């Protein structure tokens, strides 16, 4: 079992690189701030000591939760939210690419939800439970994933503080407030589904 996990980790380190190239994100500042203004969020720009690299950080409240967006000149957009867990729940939705085909050879499961376009594009895995199909029964969630270049969307249980960590990595092509708002909506819709399924507090 440990050997299988080690191989999976190695493949992901090889194919999902540690560096993602340089992209000047200064032009994105204005629409990140716009979204902060309309959602009551908190927006910050951080720079390295030499001020040659920047990071964008946006925290938006949703109900009792906080959805956090981060992106830098050298790393892609990450979205995350920490929630108190009622049940252990873990899933991973990722692009059906070369690495996933290799992982299938190692015996990784692939859940299909009966949506041909979605099943063709994404590899879906879930640990022990059977809730991801109910979450993806929401067509809005599927549409946002398909149309916004979301290449990773997952939920991980943190035993140390009994929380569920919902997170996503997204293509660096998001270039408008409306696209960023769609990703915020993805998290809001998923959180609502998880609450209805009594997965989170």
C-alpha positions as CSV (number, residue, x, y, z in Angstrom):
1,X,0.0,0.0,0.0
2,X,2.8,2.4,0.9
3,X,4.7,1.5,-2.2
4,X,1.6,2.4,-4.3
5,X,1.3,5.8,-2.6
6,X,5.0,6.5,-3.1
7,X,4.7,5.7,-6.8
8,X,1.7,8.0,-7.1
9,X,3.5,10.8,-5.3
10,X,6.5,10.4,-7.5
11,X,4.4,10.5,-10.7
12,X,2.7,13.7,-9.5
13,X,6.0,15.4,-8.7
14,X,7.3,14.5,-12.1
15,X,4.3,15.6,-14.2
16,X,2.9,18.4,-12.0
17,X,6.0,20.4,-11.8
18,X,7.2,22.3,-8.8
19,X,7.7,25.5,-10.8
20,X,5.1,26.8,-13.2
21,X,7.0,29.4,-15.1
22,X,6.8,33.2,-14.7
23,X,3.7,35.2,-15.4
24,X,3.4,38.9,-14.6
25,X,0.1,39.1,-12.5
26,X,0.1,42.8,-12.0
27,X,-2.7,43.2,-14.6
28,X,-4.9,40.9,-12.5
29,X,-4.8,43.2,-9.4
30,X,-7.7,45.4,-10.5
31,X,-10.3,42.6,-11.0
32,X,-9.2,40.7,-7.9
33,X,-9.8,43.9,-6.0
34,X,-13.2,44.4,-7.8
35,X,-14.3,40.9,-6.6
36,X,-13.2,41.7,-3.1
37,X,-15.3,44.9,-3.1
38,X,-18.5,43.3,-4.3
39,X,-18.2,40.3,-1.9
40,X,-16.9,42.0,1.2
41,X,-13.6,40.2,0.8
42,X,-10.1,41.2,2.0
43,X,-7.5,41.7,-0.8
44,X,-3.7,42.1,-0.4
45,X,-0.7,42.2,-2.7
46,X,2.5,40.9,-1.2
47,X,6.0,41.5,-2.7
48,X,9.3,39.8,-2.2
49,X,12.0,41.9,-0.4
50,X,13.4,42.9,-3.7
51,X,9.9,43.7,-5.0
52,X,10.5,41.8,-8.2
53,X,7.9,39.2,-7.5
54,X,4.3,39.6,-6.4
55,X,1.6,37.5,-4.8
56,X,-2.1,38.1,-4.7
57,X,-4.2,37.1,-1.7
58,X,-8.0,37.3,-1.6
59,X,-10.1,36.1,1.4
60,X,-13.9,36.1,0.9
61,X,-16.4,35.2,3.6
62,X,-19.1,32.7,2.8
63,X,-21.5,31.9,5.7
64,X,-19.2,30.9,8.6
65,X,-16.4,30.0,6.2
66,X,-13.5,31.8,4.4
67,X,-12.6,31.0,0.8
68,X,-9.1,32.0,0.1
69,X,-7.5,32.7,-3.4
70,X,-3.8,33.0,-3.9
71,X,-1.7,33.4,-7.1
72,X,1.8,34.7,-7.7
73,X,4.1,35.5,-10.5
74,X,5.6,32.0,-10.3
75,X,2.7,29.8,-9.0
76,X,-0.8,29.2,-10.4
77,X,-4.1,30.1,-8.8
78,X,-5.0,28.1,-5.7
79,X,-8.4,28.3,-4.0
80,X,-9.0,26.8,-0.6
81,X,-11.4,26.6,2.3
82,X,-11.2,24.9,5.7
83,X,-14.4,23.6,7.3
84,X,-15.2,21.7,10.5
85,X,-15.7,18.0,9.6
86,X,-18.8,16.0,10.7
87,X,-17.7,13.0,8.6
88,X,-14.4,12.0,7.0
89,X,-14.8,12.8,3.3
90,X,-12.0,12.8,0.6
91,X,-12.2,13.2,-3.1
92,X,-10.0,14.2,-6.0
93,X,-11.2,15.5,-9.4
94,X,-8.3,16.0,-11.9
95,X,-7.7,16.3,-15.6
96,X,-7.7,12.9,-17.3
97,X,-4.1,13.2,-18.6
98,X,-1.0,11.1,-19.0
99,X,-0.3,10.9,-15.3
100,X,-3.8,9.7,-14.5
101,X,-3.5,7.0,-17.1
102,X,-0.3,5.9,-15.5
103,X,-2.0,5.9,-12.1
104,X,-4.8,3.7,-13.4
105,X,-2.2,1.1,-14.3
106,X,-1.2,1.2,-10.6
107,X,-4.8,0.4,-9.7
108,X,-6.3,3.8,-8.9
109,X,-10.1,3.9,-9.1
110,X,-11.9,6.0,-11.6
111,X,-15.5,7.0,-10.8
112,X,-17.8,7.8,-13.7
113,X,-20.9,9.9,-13.2
114,X,-22.7,9.2,-16.5
115,X,-21.9,12.6,-18.1
116,X,-19.8,11.7,-21.2
117,X,-18.1,15.1,-21.5
118,X,-17.2,15.3,-17.8
119,X,-16.1,11.6,-17.6
120,X,-13.9,12.0,-20.6
121,X,-12.1,15.1,-19.3
122,X,-11.8,14.2,-15.6
123,X,-10.5,11.4,-13.4
124,X,-12.7,11.2,-10.2
125,X,-11.6,9.3,-7.1
126,X,-13.2,9.1,-3.7
127,X,-12.0,7.6,-0.5
128,X,-14.4,5.1,1.2
129,X,-17.6,7.3,1.1
130,X,-20.1,7.7,-1.7
131,X,-21.0,11.4,-1.8
132,X,-19.1,12.8,-4.8
133,X,-21.8,11.7,-7.3
134,X,-24.4,13.7,-5.3
135,X,-22.1,16.7,-5.3
136,X,-21.6,16.4,-9.1
137,X,-25.3,16.0,-9.7
138,X,-25.4,19.8,-9.6
139,X,-25.0,20.8,-13.2
140,X,-23.7,24.2,-12.2
141,X,-20.7,22.7,-10.4
142,X,-19.9,20.5,-13.4
143,X,-20.2,23.4,-15.9
144,X,-17.9,25.6,-13.8
145,X,-15.3,22.9,-13.7
146,X,-15.5,22.2,-17.4
147,X,-15.4,25.8,-18.6
148,X,-12.9,27.4,-16.3
149,X,-9.8,25.2,-16.8
150,X,-9.9,23.8,-13.3
151,X,-7.3,21.1,-13.4
152,X,-7.6,19.9,-9.8
153,X,-10.4,20.0,-7.3
154,X,-10.2,18.0,-4.1
155,X,-11.2,17.6,-0.5
156,X,-8.8,16.3,2.2
157,X,-9.6,15.3,5.8
158,X,-7.1,16.8,8.3
159,X,-7.0,14.5,11.3
160,X,-5.0,16.9,13.4
161,X,-7.8,19.5,13.7
162,X,-10.8,17.4,12.3
163,X,-11.3,19.7,9.3
164,X,-12.1,19.2,5.7
165,X,-9.8,21.1,3.4
166,X,-11.5,21.9,0.1
167,X,-8.9,23.2,-2.5
168,X,-8.4,23.7,-6.2
169,X,-5.7,24.6,-8.7
170,X,-6.8,26.5,-11.7
171,X,-5.2,27.5,-15.0
172,X,-3.5,30.9,-15.1
173,X,-5.7,32.1,-17.9
174,X,-8.3,33.6,-15.6
175,X,-8.4,37.2,-16.7
176,X,-11.6,38.8,-15.6
177,X,-13.7,39.4,-12.5
178,X,-16.5,37.3,-13.9
179,X,-14.2,34.3,-14.3
180,X,-12.9,34.7,-10.8
181,X,-16.4,35.0,-9.5
182,X,-17.3,31.7,-11.2
183,X,-14.6,30.0,-9.2
184,X,-15.9,31.6,-6.0
185,X,-19.3,30.3,-6.9
186,X,-17.9,26.8,-7.4
187,X,-16.8,26.7,-3.8
188,X,-20.1,28.2,-2.5
189,X,-22.1,25.6,-4.4
190,X,-19.9,22.7,-3.2
191,X,-20.0,23.9,0.4
192,X,-23.8,24.1,0.3
193,X,-23.9,20.5,-1.1
194,X,-21.5,19.3,1.7
195,X,-23.7,21.0,4.3
196,X,-26.8,19.3,3.0
197,X,-25.0,16.0,3.1
198,X,-24.1,16.6,6.7
199,X,-20.4,16.4,5.9
200,X,-19.4,19.7,7.5
201,X,-20.5,21.9,10.4
